[in-house]
């Protein structure tokens, strides 16, 4: 019996090993694929089931054999994976591509140097793949319209070629392994590198970036610096973000441009001239049009169809006049005048053009170069002191008149950038020759004639506190006013070098700050509450102690105080801004700098109307 049981166990074990070996053979055949794999697996499963039913003692042997068969399967599968296609040598293709794309020589050299630094694998398209850096270029192109730039300013063929290349590389990235096909792709990728650089440069030109906050005061090589940013910065999107001015006004105006483009599709309601005949507390057929027009830019009415001029309309008109920098009147009737109607009849398309123009001005302004600065926006009639994104101070200003003489605005305050070097307390006023001959002498003569005085204009001016030099030579005549309450420069002036001889100063004519449109000076900028501005600048400079020590407020002696660190002052002309409540405010274009752009829009609208 013992021999028979031993024989039975031996036969069972042998049968098990035989069946397992058959299963392993099936697994190896399965690695070749096809229908044989499924049959082998089915056969192996059936045989293993039979083996388990015949002998319970062979479980350990079966598990070890199964484990060995899986390991053999995995090792053979890994051994049969095809190696990645070998990349062609890109250096000759990159060198041959130089000169095939229209790109400034300096820019092409920068791209080639960046490629060399990257191991001659490409900067935008390494390994023949569309990268984040390449996409940053197209992202800039996509953002052009939202920044007020039409894509028509870009080379059409260049943009089309880059878009086609993007689609090709996204559809089949990398190399194919075929020598001929990879040679063609390598040549296309090499030229694509330069096309992307050329598209970046073209987009910068379309944005009219004369300079940006990437490198202050380096305008000569600014184009190369901007190109270098997209070639080397990481992440590359930072190069796109750096091109935008560091002010929330730019982002707000971009959003406002989108809104006004939608409004331009419908257009604003046009107000007839007969509206000026409307009278308070009475009905007029054009009153509903006025209500509708005011509501199109933010005013709220309970009923737009009301034809009567009521208190609700009067309140809305006064608010609108303040918003448009127009004078408000206590008498209701005077609140609808030609100035308001002319302003409201500016079309939505013209407003879109204004927003595009002012976005361009924000990109070009020197405001972007400095963290700490004094910024004066002439059409806003305000100045501000900024430290980064924090506004430290805001003050009213009176700027140059808009009158024209001999074809030019002789009193207009210029756009400029300079540095405040010193403050002068109790300043003397040396009167400019133009003011002497055009204003002071004629006014003195009129006073003499009106009052019947027996004196000369110069003697009359002497009696009013002016000191006179070179009175025998009218061309070299000089007048100077001593410090005091009658001095036009007031208590303090802020001096900075510039070729226009303009500066910021106090004034003895405080009433001018009550006007909403304060283009009333001879070119210099009068400052409201200038002592507060002076205290802020000197305190931050660490020199305000001199004011206290010298007691400049207690005497009338001219006292200059030099800053240890000069303060940048940026005087610019921007005619649109977004208020804190989100409303877009279009400022008075007092020097008519928006006029050429608006005239182009009007001509386009007229041509469109004729075509219809």
C-alpha positions as CSV (number, residue, x, y, z in Angstrom):
1,X,0.0,0.0,0.0
2,X,2.9,2.4,0.9
3,X,4.5,1.7,-2.5
4,X,1.3,2.3,-4.4
5,X,0.7,5.7,-2.5
6,X,4.3,6.8,-3.2
7,X,3.9,5.8,-6.9
8,X,0.6,7.8,-7.0
9,X,2.3,10.9,-5.6
10,X,5.2,10.6,-8.0
11,X,2.8,10.2,-11.0
12,X,0.8,13.2,-9.8
13,X,3.8,15.4,-9.5
14,X,5.2,14.5,-12.8
15,X,1.8,15.1,-14.5
16,X,1.7,18.5,-12.8
17,X,5.1,19.6,-14.0
18,X,4.2,18.4,-17.5
19,X,1.0,20.5,-17.5
20,X,2.8,23.6,-16.1
21,X,5.4,23.3,-18.8
22,X,2.7,23.3,-21.5
23,X,1.2,26.4,-19.9
24,X,4.6,28.2,-20.0
25,X,4.9,27.3,-23.7
26,X,1.5,28.8,-24.3
27,X,2.5,32.0,-22.5
28,X,5.6,32.4,-24.6
29,X,3.6,32.0,-27.7
30,X,1.2,34.7,-26.4
31,X,4.0,37.3,-26.6
32,X,3.8,37.1,-30.4
33,X,0.1,38.3,-30.3
34,X,-2.9,37.1,-32.4
35,X,-5.6,34.5,-31.7
36,X,-3.1,32.0,-30.4
37,X,-2.7,34.0,-27.3
38,X,-6.3,33.6,-26.3
39,X,-6.3,29.9,-27.0
40,X,-3.1,29.3,-25.1
41,X,-4.5,31.2,-22.0
42,X,-7.7,29.1,-22.2
43,X,-5.8,25.9,-22.5
44,X,-3.5,26.9,-19.6
45,X,-6.5,27.7,-17.3
46,X,-8.3,24.4,-18.1
47,X,-5.2,22.4,-17.5
48,X,-4.4,24.1,-14.2
49,X,-7.9,23.5,-13.0
50,X,-7.6,19.8,-13.8
51,X,-4.2,19.6,-12.0
52,X,-5.6,21.2,-8.9
53,X,-8.4,18.6,-8.9
54,X,-6.0,15.7,-9.2
55,X,-3.4,16.6,-6.6
56,X,-3.8,18.9,-3.7
57,X,-0.1,18.7,-2.7
58,X,1.2,20.3,-5.8
59,X,0.0,23.9,-5.0
60,X,3.4,25.3,-4.1
61,X,5.0,23.9,-7.2
62,X,2.3,25.3,-9.5
63,X,2.6,28.9,-7.9
64,X,6.4,29.0,-8.4
65,X,6.0,27.9,-12.0
66,X,3.4,30.5,-12.7
67,X,5.5,33.3,-11.2
68,X,8.4,32.3,-13.4
69,X,6.3,32.4,-16.5
70,X,5.1,36.0,-15.8
71,X,8.6,37.2,-15.3
72,X,9.7,35.7,-18.5
73,X,6.7,37.4,-20.3
74,X,7.5,40.9,-19.0
75,X,11.3,40.7,-19.7
76,X,10.6,39.6,-23.3
77,X,8.0,42.4,-23.8
78,X,10.4,45.1,-22.6
79,X,13.1,43.7,-24.8
80,X,10.9,44.1,-27.9
81,X,9.8,47.8,-27.3
82,X,11.1,49.9,-30.3
83,X,13.8,52.5,-29.4
84,X,12.8,56.2,-29.8
85,X,13.7,57.7,-33.3
86,X,17.1,59.3,-33.3
87,X,16.9,63.1,-33.6
88,X,18.8,64.6,-36.6
89,X,21.7,66.9,-36.0
90,X,20.0,70.3,-35.9
91,X,23.0,72.6,-36.0
92,X,23.4,72.7,-39.8
93,X,19.6,73.3,-40.2
94,X,19.6,76.1,-37.7
95,X,22.6,77.8,-39.3
96,X,21.1,77.5,-42.8
97,X,17.8,79.0,-41.6
98,X,19.5,82.4,-40.7
99,X,18.5,84.8,-43.4
100,X,15.5,82.9,-44.7
101,X,13.1,84.9,-42.5
102,X,12.8,88.7,-42.5
103,X,14.3,89.6,-39.1
104,X,16.7,92.3,-38.0
105,X,20.3,91.0,-38.0
106,X,20.8,91.8,-34.3
107,X,17.6,89.9,-33.5
108,X,18.6,86.9,-35.6
109,X,22.0,86.8,-33.9
110,X,20.3,86.8,-30.5
111,X,18.1,83.8,-31.5
112,X,21.1,81.9,-32.9
113,X,23.1,82.5,-29.7
114,X,20.2,81.3,-27.6
115,X,20.0,78.2,-29.7
116,X,23.7,77.5,-29.2
117,X,23.3,78.0,-25.4
118,X,20.5,75.4,-25.5
119,X,22.8,72.8,-27.2
120,X,21.6,73.5,-30.7
121,X,18.3,71.9,-30.0
122,X,16.2,75.0,-30.6
123,X,14.7,77.5,-28.3
124,X,11.0,77.6,-29.3
125,X,10.7,74.1,-30.8
126,X,13.2,71.7,-29.2
127,X,12.8,68.1,-30.3
128,X,10.3,69.2,-33.0
129,X,7.6,69.8,-30.3
130,X,5.3,72.8,-29.7
131,X,6.4,74.3,-26.4
132,X,5.1,76.7,-23.8
133,X,7.6,79.3,-25.1
134,X,6.3,79.0,-28.6
135,X,2.7,79.3,-27.3
136,X,3.7,82.5,-25.4
137,X,4.3,84.2,-28.8
138,X,0.8,83.3,-30.1
139,X,-0.7,84.3,-26.7
140,X,0.7,87.8,-27.3
141,X,-0.8,87.8,-30.7
142,X,-4.2,86.7,-29.3
143,X,-4.1,89.5,-26.7
144,X,-3.4,92.2,-29.3
145,X,-7.1,92.9,-30.0
146,X,-7.9,93.2,-26.3
147,X,-5.1,95.7,-25.9
148,X,-6.5,97.9,-28.7
149,X,-4.3,96.6,-31.6
150,X,-5.7,95.1,-34.8
151,X,-4.1,91.9,-36.1
152,X,-4.1,93.6,-39.5
153,X,-0.9,95.3,-38.4
154,X,0.9,91.9,-38.4
155,X,2.4,90.3,-41.5
156,X,-0.4,88.0,-42.7
157,X,1.8,85.3,-44.3
158,X,4.1,85.1,-41.2
159,X,1.1,84.6,-38.9
160,X,-0.4,82.0,-41.2
161,X,2.9,80.1,-41.4
162,X,3.3,80.0,-37.6
163,X,-0.3,78.8,-37.1
164,X,0.1,76.0,-39.6
165,X,3.4,74.9,-38.0
166,X,1.7,74.8,-34.6
167,X,-1.1,72.5,-35.9
168,X,1.5,70.2,-37.5
169,X,3.6,69.8,-34.4
170,X,0.6,69.3,-32.1
171,X,-0.8,66.6,-34.5
172,X,2.4,64.7,-34.8
173,X,5.1,65.9,-32.4
174,X,8.7,64.7,-32.4
175,X,10.7,62.9,-35.0
176,X,9.6,60.0,-37.3
177,X,12.8,58.1,-37.6
178,X,12.8,58.3,-41.4
179,X,15.9,60.2,-42.6
180,X,14.1,62.0,-45.5
181,X,11.0,62.9,-43.5
182,X,13.1,64.1,-40.5
183,X,15.3,66.2,-42.8
184,X,12.3,68.0,-44.1
185,X,10.9,68.5,-40.6
186,X,14.2,69.7,-39.3
187,X,14.4,72.4,-42.0
188,X,10.8,73.5,-41.2
189,X,11.5,73.6,-37.5
190,X,14.7,75.7,-38.0
191,X,12.8,78.3,-40.0
192,X,9.9,78.1,-37.6
193,X,12.3,79.2,-34.8
194,X,13.0,82.5,-36.7
195,X,9.4,82.9,-37.7
196,X,8.3,82.9,-34.1
197,X,11.0,85.4,-33.2
198,X,9.9,87.6,-36.1
199,X,6.3,87.3,-35.0
200,X,7.2,88.4,-31.5
201,X,9.1,91.4,-32.8
202,X,6.2,92.3,-35.1
203,X,3.8,92.1,-32.2
204,X,6.0,94.4,-30.1
205,X,6.0,96.9,-32.9
206,X,2.3,96.7,-33.3
207,X,1.9,97.4,-29.6
208,X,4.2,100.4,-30.2
209,X,6.5,99.6,-27.3
210,X,9.0,102.3,-27.7
211,X,10.2,101.2,-24.3
212,X,8.8,99.1,-21.5
213,X,9.3,98.5,-17.8
214,X,11.8,95.7,-18.7
215,X,14.8,98.1,-18.7
216,X,14.4,101.8,-17.8
217,X,16.3,104.4,-19.8
218,X,17.7,101.8,-22.3
219,X,15.7,102.6,-25.4
220,X,18.6,102.0,-27.8
221,X,18.6,98.2,-27.2
222,X,15.0,97.8,-26.0
223,X,13.9,95.7,-28.9
224,X,16.7,93.2,-28.3
225,X,16.0,93.2,-24.6
226,X,12.3,92.4,-25.2
227,X,13.2,89.6,-27.6
228,X,15.7,88.3,-25.1
229,X,13.0,88.0,-22.5
230,X,10.9,85.6,-24.5
231,X,14.0,83.6,-25.5
232,X,15.3,83.0,-22.0
233,X,12.8,83.9,-19.3
234,X,11.1,81.1,-17.4
235,X,8.2,80.8,-17.4
236,X,8.0,82.5,-20.9
237,X,4.6,84.0,-20.1
238,X,6.4,86.3,-17.7
239,X,7.8,88.1,-20.8
240,X,4.3,88.8,-22.0
241,X,3.2,90.0,-18.5
242,X,6.2,92.3,-18.3
243,X,5.1,94.2,-21.4
244,X,2.0,95.5,-19.7
245,X,2.2,98.7,-17.7
246,X,2.3,98.2,-13.9
247,X,-1.0,100.0,-13.2
248,X,-4.5,98.7,-12.7
249,X,-5.8,101.4,-15.1
250,X,-4.4,99.5,-18.0
251,X,-6.2,96.3,-17.1
252,X,-9.5,98.3,-16.5
253,X,-9.2,100.1,-19.8
254,X,-8.8,96.8,-21.6
255,X,-12.0,95.5,-20.0
256,X,-13.7,98.8,-20.9
257,X,-12.6,98.4,-24.5
258,X,-14.4,95.1,-24.7
259,X,-17.6,96.7,-23.3
260,X,-17.5,99.6,-25.7
261,X,-16.9,97.4,-28.7
262,X,-20.1,95.7,-27.9
263,X,-21.8,99.1,-27.5
264,X,-20.4,100.2,-30.8
265,X,-22.3,97.3,-32.5
266,X,-25.6,98.9,-31.5
267,X,-24.4,102.5,-31.4
268,X,-25.4,105.3,-29.1
269,X,-28.6,107.3,-29.3
270,X,-28.2,110.5,-31.2
271,X,-29.5,113.7,-29.7
272,X,-31.1,116.3,-31.9
273,X,-30.2,120.0,-31.7
274,X,-33.9,120.8,-30.8
275,X,-33.2,119.3,-27.4
276,X,-31.8,122.7,-26.3
277,X,-35.4,124.1,-26.6
278,X,-36.5,121.8,-23.8
279,X,-37.7,123.6,-20.6
280,X,-37.9,122.4,-17.0
281,X,-41.2,121.0,-15.7
282,X,-42.5,120.8,-19.3
283,X,-42.7,118.0,-21.9
284,X,-40.5,117.7,-24.9
285,X,-40.4,115.0,-27.6
286,X,-36.6,114.6,-27.3
287,X,-36.5,114.1,-23.5
288,X,-37.0,110.2,-23.8
289,X,-34.0,110.2,-26.2
290,X,-31.9,112.1,-23.6
291,X,-32.9,109.7,-20.9
292,X,-32.0,106.7,-23.1
293,X,-28.6,108.2,-24.0
294,X,-27.7,108.9,-20.4
295,X,-28.7,105.4,-19.4
296,X,-26.4,103.9,-22.1
297,X,-23.4,104.9,-20.0
298,X,-24.6,104.3,-16.5
299,X,-27.4,106.7,-15.5
300,X,-30.5,105.1,-13.9
301,X,-34.1,106.2,-14.5
302,X,-37.3,104.7,-13.3
303,X,-39.0,105.2,-16.7
304,X,-37.2,106.0,-20.0
305,X,-40.4,107.0,-21.8
306,X,-41.2,110.0,-19.6
307,X,-41.3,113.1,-21.8
308,X,-41.4,115.7,-18.9
309,X,-38.3,117.3,-17.6
310,X,-38.5,116.4,-13.9
311,X,-36.3,116.5,-10.8
312,X,-34.9,113.0,-11.6
313,X,-33.7,114.2,-15.0
314,X,-32.2,117.3,-13.4
315,X,-30.2,115.3,-10.9
316,X,-29.0,113.0,-13.6
317,X,-27.9,116.0,-15.8
318,X,-25.9,117.6,-12.9
319,X,-24.2,114.3,-12.2
320,X,-23.4,113.8,-15.9
321,X,-22.0,117.3,-16.2
322,X,-19.7,116.7,-13.3
323,X,-18.7,113.4,-14.8
324,X,-17.9,115.1,-18.1
325,X,-15.9,117.9,-16.4
326,X,-18.6,120.4,-17.3
327,X,-19.9,123.2,-15.0
328,X,-23.2,122.5,-13.3
329,X,-25.8,125.3,-13.0
330,X,-28.4,126.0,-10.3
331,X,-30.8,127.0,-13.1
332,X,-32.2,123.8,-14.6
333,X,-32.4,125.1,-18.1
334,X,-28.7,125.9,-18.4
335,X,-27.8,122.2,-17.7
336,X,-28.7,121.3,-21.3
337,X,-26.3,123.3,-23.5
338,X,-24.3,122.7,-26.7
339,X,-21.3,121.5,-24.7
340,X,-23.3,118.6,-23.2
341,X,-25.1,117.7,-26.4
342,X,-21.8,117.7,-28.3
343,X,-20.2,115.5,-25.8
344,X,-23.1,113.0,-25.7
345,X,-23.2,112.9,-29.5
346,X,-19.7,111.4,-29.7
347,X,-20.3,108.0,-31.2
348,X,-19.5,104.6,-29.5
349,X,-17.0,103.9,-32.4
350,X,-15.1,107.1,-31.5
351,X,-15.0,106.1,-27.9
352,X,-13.5,102.8,-28.9
353,X,-10.9,104.6,-30.9
354,X,-10.2,106.8,-27.8
355,X,-9.7,103.8,-25.6
356,X,-7.3,102.1,-28.1
357,X,-5.3,105.4,-28.3
358,X,-5.1,105.7,-24.5
359,X,-4.0,102.0,-24.1
360,X,-1.2,102.9,-26.5
361,X,-0.3,105.9,-24.5
362,X,-0.1,103.8,-21.3
363,X,2.3,101.4,-23.0
364,X,4.5,104.3,-24.0
365,X,4.5,106.4,-20.9
366,X,7.5,106.8,-18.7
367,X,5.2,106.2,-15.8
368,X,6.2,102.5,-16.2
369,X,9.8,103.2,-15.4
370,X,9.6,104.3,-11.8
371,X,8.2,102.9,-8.6
372,X,8.3,106.2,-6.6
373,X,7.2,109.1,-8.7
374,X,5.0,112.2,-9.1
375,X,2.5,111.7,-11.9
376,X,0.5,114.5,-13.5
377,X,-2.2,113.7,-16.0
378,X,-3.0,116.9,-17.8
379,X,-6.6,116.2,-19.0
380,X,-7.4,114.9,-15.5
381,X,-6.3,118.2,-13.9
382,X,-4.8,116.2,-11.0
383,X,-1.5,115.0,-9.9
384,X,-0.6,112.0,-7.8
385,X,2.3,110.6,-5.8
386,X,2.9,106.9,-6.2
387,X,5.1,104.3,-4.5
388,X,4.7,101.1,-6.5
389,X,1.0,100.3,-6.6
390,X,0.2,102.5,-3.6
391,X,-1.1,106.0,-4.2
392,X,0.3,108.3,-1.4
393,X,-1.2,111.6,-2.4
394,X,-3.6,113.2,-4.9
395,X,-3.9,116.9,-5.6
396,X,-5.6,119.3,-8.0
397,X,-3.7,121.1,-10.7
398,X,-4.2,124.1,-13.0
399,X,-2.4,123.5,-16.3
400,X,-1.7,125.5,-19.5
401,X,-4.3,127.3,-21.5
402,X,-5.5,125.9,-24.8
403,X,-5.4,129.1,-26.8
404,X,-3.7,129.0,-30.3
405,X,-1.4,131.7,-31.7
406,X,0.2,131.5,-35.1
407,X,-0.8,127.9,-35.5
408,X,0.4,126.5,-32.2
409,X,-0.8,126.3,-28.6
410,X,1.7,128.7,-26.9
411,X,0.5,128.1,-23.3
412,X,0.0,124.3,-23.5
413,X,1.8,122.3,-20.8
414,X,4.1,119.9,-22.5
415,X,4.4,116.1,-22.0
416,X,7.8,115.4,-20.3
417,X,9.7,113.3,-17.8
418,X,12.3,114.9,-15.4
419,X,13.5,114.7,-11.8
420,X,12.6,117.1,-9.0
421,X,16.0,118.3,-7.6
422,X,15.0,121.0,-5.2
423,X,12.1,122.8,-3.6
424,X,12.2,126.6,-3.2
425,X,10.3,128.2,-0.4
426,X,9.3,131.9,-0.7
427,X,10.4,132.0,-4.4
428,X,10.9,135.1,-6.4
429,X,9.1,135.3,-9.8
430,X,11.1,136.3,-12.9
431,X,8.3,137.1,-15.4
432,X,8.7,135.4,-18.8
433,X,9.1,137.9,-21.7
434,X,5.9,136.7,-23.4
435,X,3.8,137.5,-20.3
436,X,5.5,140.9,-20.0
437,X,4.7,142.0,-23.5
438,X,1.4,140.2,-24.1
439,X,-0.2,140.8,-20.7
440,X,1.5,142.9,-18.1
441,X,2.3,146.0,-20.2
442,X,-1.0,146.1,-22.1
443,X,-2.9,145.6,-18.8
444,X,-0.9,148.4,-17.1
445,X,-1.7,150.7,-20.0
446,X,-5.4,150.0,-19.8
447,X,-5.4,150.7,-16.0
448,X,-3.6,154.0,-16.6
449,X,-6.1,155.1,-19.2
450,X,-9.1,153.9,-17.1
451,X,-8.0,155.6,-13.9
452,X,-6.5,158.7,-15.7
453,X,-3.1,158.4,-14.2
454,X,-0.1,160.3,-15.4
455,X,2.5,157.6,-15.4
456,X,4.2,155.0,-17.6
457,X,3.3,151.3,-17.7
458,X,6.7,150.4,-16.1
459,X,6.3,152.9,-13.3
460,X,2.8,151.6,-12.7
461,X,4.2,148.1,-12.4
462,X,6.9,149.3,-10.0
463,X,4.1,150.7,-7.8
464,X,2.6,147.2,-7.8
465,X,5.8,145.6,-6.4
466,X,7.6,144.6,-9.6
467,X,11.4,145.3,-9.9
468,X,12.4,146.5,-13.4
469,X,15.7,145.8,-15.2
470,X,16.9,147.0,-18.7
471,X,14.0,149.4,-19.2
472,X,15.9,151.2,-21.9
473,X,16.1,148.1,-24.0
474,X,12.6,146.7,-24.6
475,X,14.0,143.4,-25.9
476,X,16.1,142.8,-22.8
477,X,13.4,144.1,-20.4
478,X,13.2,142.1,-17.2
479,X,10.6,142.1,-14.4
480,X,10.8,140.3,-11.1
481,X,8.4,139.9,-8.3
482,X,9.6,139.6,-4.7
483,X,8.3,136.8,-2.4
484,X,5.0,137.7,-0.7
485,X,1.3,137.2,-0.9
486,X,1.1,138.9,-4.3
487,X,3.7,136.6,-5.9
488,X,2.2,134.4,-8.6
489,X,4.3,131.4,-7.4
490,X,2.9,131.5,-3.9
491,X,4.8,129.9,-1.0
492,X,6.8,127.1,-2.7
493,X,7.9,125.8,-6.2
494,X,9.1,122.4,-7.2
495,X,12.1,122.7,-9.7
496,X,13.2,120.2,-12.3
497,X,15.3,120.7,-15.4
498,X,13.5,120.7,-18.7
499,X,13.8,122.6,-22.0
500,X,10.3,124.1,-21.7
501,X,11.1,126.0,-18.4
502,X,8.0,124.7,-16.7
503,X,7.6,123.6,-13.1
504,X,5.1,122.9,-10.3
505,X,4.3,125.8,-8.0
506,X,1.9,127.3,-5.5
507,X,-0.4,130.2,-6.6
508,X,-2.0,133.3,-5.1
509,X,-5.1,132.7,-7.3
510,X,-6.7,129.9,-5.2
511,X,-10.1,130.4,-6.8
512,X,-9.1,128.7,-10.0
513,X,-9.1,125.3,-8.3
514,X,-12.9,125.6,-8.1
515,X,-13.2,125.1,-11.9
516,X,-13.7,121.6,-13.4
517,X,-11.8,122.4,-16.6
518,X,-8.6,124.0,-15.2
519,X,-6.7,124.8,-18.4
520,X,-5.9,128.4,-17.2
521,X,-2.2,128.9,-16.7
522,X,0.7,130.0,-19.0
523,X,2.2,126.5,-19.1
524,X,3.4,125.8,-15.5
525,X,1.3,123.6,-13.3
526,X,-0.2,125.2,-10.2
527,X,-0.6,122.9,-7.2
528,X,-3.5,122.8,-4.8
529,X,-2.3,122.6,-1.2
530,X,1.4,122.6,-2.3
531,X,2.7,122.6,1.3
532,X,1.2,119.1,1.8
533,X,3.0,117.9,-1.3
534,X,6.3,119.5,-0.2
535,X,6.0,117.9,3.3
536,X,5.5,114.5,1.8
537,X,8.4,114.7,-0.6
538,X,10.8,116.1,2.0
539,X,9.7,113.7,4.7
540,X,10.4,110.7,2.5
541,X,13.7,112.2,1.5
542,X,14.7,112.8,5.1
543,X,15.2,116.6,4.7
544,X,12.0,118.0,6.1
545,X,13.9,119.0,9.3
546,X,15.5,121.8,7.3
547,X,12.1,123.4,6.8
548,X,11.6,123.5,10.6
549,X,15.1,124.6,11.3
550,X,15.1,127.5,8.8
551,X,11.6,128.5,9.8
552,X,10.7,129.2,6.2
553,X,7.1,129.8,7.0
554,X,8.0,132.8,9.3
555,X,9.8,135.0,6.8
556,X,9.9,135.9,3.1
557,X,13.4,135.1,2.2
558,X,13.9,132.8,-0.8
559,X,15.1,129.4,0.7
560,X,16.1,126.5,-1.6
561,X,16.1,123.0,-0.1
562,X,17.9,120.3,-2.2
563,X,16.7,116.7,-2.2
564,X,19.2,114.0,-1.3
565,X,17.5,111.7,-3.8
566,X,15.8,113.3,-6.8
567,X,12.1,112.4,-7.4
568,X,10.9,111.4,-10.9
569,X,8.1,113.5,-12.3
570,X,6.1,112.3,-15.2
571,X,3.7,114.7,-17.0
572,X,1.5,112.9,-19.5
573,X,-1.7,113.2,-21.6
574,X,-4.2,110.4,-21.1
575,X,-7.9,111.2,-21.9
576,X,-9.6,108.1,-20.5
577,X,-9.7,106.4,-17.1
578,X,-11.9,104.1,-15.1
579,X,-13.2,105.3,-11.8
580,X,-13.5,103.2,-8.6
581,X,-17.2,102.6,-9.4
582,X,-16.2,101.0,-12.7
583,X,-17.5,103.8,-15.0
584,X,-15.2,104.8,-17.8
585,X,-14.6,108.5,-17.8
586,X,-13.6,110.3,-21.0
587,X,-11.6,113.4,-20.1
588,X,-11.6,116.7,-21.9
589,X,-9.3,116.6,-24.9
590,X,-8.2,120.2,-24.3
591,X,-5.2,120.2,-26.7
592,X,-7.1,118.2,-29.4
593,X,-4.5,115.4,-29.4
594,X,-7.3,112.8,-29.9
595,X,-8.7,114.7,-32.9
596,X,-6.7,113.1,-35.7
597,X,-7.7,109.5,-34.5
598,X,-11.3,110.5,-34.1
599,X,-11.4,112.2,-37.5
600,X,-10.3,108.9,-39.1
601,X,-13.1,107.1,-37.4
602,X,-15.7,109.7,-38.6
603,X,-14.5,109.3,-42.1
604,X,-14.8,105.6,-41.9
605,X,-18.4,105.9,-40.5
606,X,-19.3,108.2,-43.3
607,X,-18.0,105.9,-46.0
608,X,-19.9,103.0,-44.3
609,X,-23.1,105.0,-44.3
610,X,-22.7,105.9,-48.0
611,X,-22.1,102.2,-48.9
612,X,-25.3,101.2,-47.1
